[in-house]
C-alpha cells in the first residue's frame, strides 16, 4: 500500500515563507513525476509545480520566482519552498506522484495540507 503524507502547512503573514514536504512510503519501485497542486475555496485544483525523476521542473506562472520544488529520490520525498507568499496563495496544497509499484504506474495523492496567508 502506497501513501503520500504531507507536512509543513500553516498560517503565515504575507511576504513570509513556508516549506511543504511530502514523503511517499510503501512498496515503491520508482517514482516518475512528483508534483504539488493546490485548491482554493470555490476554485478548481491547479498545478503549482512538478519535477521529473531527472530533476526537470515546471511552475505555474503565478508562482514562478517565488516557489521552488525539489526532491530527494533515495528518500522518496518532494518539497516545496514557498517564499514571498501572497494572500492568493491560500489553499489546500496536495502532493501528487506517479508511482511504479508493479507493471503499471499509478497516480497517488496526499491528504492535503492547509496553507493560509494573511494580509
C-alpha positions as CSV (number, residue, x, y, z in Angstrom):
1,X,0.0,0.0,0.0
2,X,1.5,3.3,-1.1
3,X,0.9,6.5,0.9
4,X,1.8,10.1,0.4
5,X,2.0,12.1,3.7
6,X,2.4,15.9,3.6
7,X,3.6,18.2,6.3
8,X,4.5,21.9,6.7
9,X,1.3,23.8,6.1
10,X,0.2,26.6,8.4
11,X,-0.6,30.3,8.8
12,X,1.8,32.9,7.7
13,X,1.7,36.6,7.0
14,X,2.0,38.0,3.5
15,X,5.6,38.1,2.5
16,X,6.6,35.2,4.6
17,X,7.8,31.7,3.8
18,X,6.7,28.1,4.3
19,X,8.2,24.8,3.3
20,X,6.0,21.9,2.5
21,X,7.2,18.3,2.5
22,X,5.8,15.1,1.2
23,X,7.0,11.6,1.8
24,X,6.0,8.5,-0.2
25,X,6.0,5.2,1.6
26,X,5.1,1.6,0.8
27,X,6.1,-0.9,-1.9
28,X,7.7,1.6,-4.3
29,X,9.8,0.6,-7.3
30,X,10.2,4.0,-8.8
31,X,8.6,7.4,-8.8
32,X,8.3,9.4,-12.1
33,X,6.9,12.9,-11.8
34,X,6.2,14.4,-8.4
35,X,4.1,17.5,-8.1
36,X,2.3,19.9,-5.9
37,X,-1.3,21.0,-6.6
38,X,-3.5,23.4,-4.7
39,X,-7.2,24.1,-4.4
40,X,-8.6,27.3,-3.1
41,X,-12.2,27.5,-1.9
42,X,-14.6,27.6,-4.8
43,X,-11.9,27.0,-7.3
44,X,-10.6,24.1,-9.3
45,X,-7.5,22.2,-8.3
46,X,-4.5,23.6,-10.1
47,X,-0.9,22.5,-10.7
48,X,1.6,24.5,-8.8
49,X,4.8,22.8,-9.8
50,X,6.2,19.5,-10.9
51,X,9.6,17.8,-11.0
52,X,10.7,14.8,-13.0
53,X,12.8,11.9,-11.9
54,X,15.7,13.6,-13.6
55,X,15.1,16.9,-11.9
56,X,13.4,19.0,-14.6
57,X,10.9,21.4,-13.1
58,X,7.9,23.3,-14.3
59,X,6.0,26.0,-12.4
60,X,2.6,27.8,-12.7
61,X,3.1,31.4,-13.9
62,X,1.6,32.6,-10.6
63,X,4.4,31.1,-8.5
64,X,7.5,31.5,-10.8
65,X,10.3,33.1,-9.0
66,X,8.7,32.6,-5.6
67,X,8.3,28.8,-5.2
68,X,11.0,26.1,-5.6
69,X,10.2,22.4,-5.9
70,X,12.8,19.8,-5.1
71,X,13.0,16.1,-4.5
72,X,15.2,13.5,-2.8
73,X,15.0,10.4,-4.9
74,X,16.6,7.9,-2.4
75,X,14.2,9.1,0.3
76,X,11.1,9.3,-2.0
77,X,10.4,12.9,-0.8
78,X,9.4,16.1,-2.6
79,X,9.4,19.6,-1.1
80,X,8.0,22.9,-2.0
81,X,9.8,26.0,-0.7
82,X,7.3,28.9,-0.8
83,X,8.7,32.5,-0.4
84,X,7.1,35.9,-0.7
85,X,3.7,34.4,0.0
86,X,0.6,36.3,-1.0
87,X,-3.0,36.0,0.3
88,X,-3.9,34.5,-3.1
89,X,-1.6,31.5,-2.3
90,X,-4.1,30.5,0.4
91,X,-5.3,27.0,-0.5
92,X,-5.1,23.3,0.4
93,X,-1.9,22.0,-1.1
94,X,-1.8,18.4,-2.3
95,X,1.2,16.2,-3.1
96,X,0.9,14.1,-6.2
97,X,3.2,11.4,-7.6
98,X,3.2,8.9,-10.4
99,X,4.5,5.7,-8.7
100,X,5.5,2.4,-10.1
101,X,4.7,-0.5,-7.8
102,X,4.4,-3.1,-10.4
103,X,3.8,-3.3,-14.2
104,X,1.9,0.0,-14.5
105,X,2.4,3.4,-12.9
106,X,-0.4,4.7,-10.7
107,X,-1.3,8.3,-9.7
108,X,-1.3,8.9,-6.0
109,X,-2.5,11.9,-3.9
110,X,-1.7,13.0,-0.4
111,X,-4.4,14.1,2.1
112,X,-3.7,17.8,1.7
113,X,-2.2,20.4,3.9
114,X,-3.7,23.9,4.5
115,X,-1.7,27.0,3.7
116,X,-3.2,30.3,4.9
117,X,-1.6,33.6,4.1
118,X,-2.9,36.6,5.9
119,X,-2.7,40.1,4.5
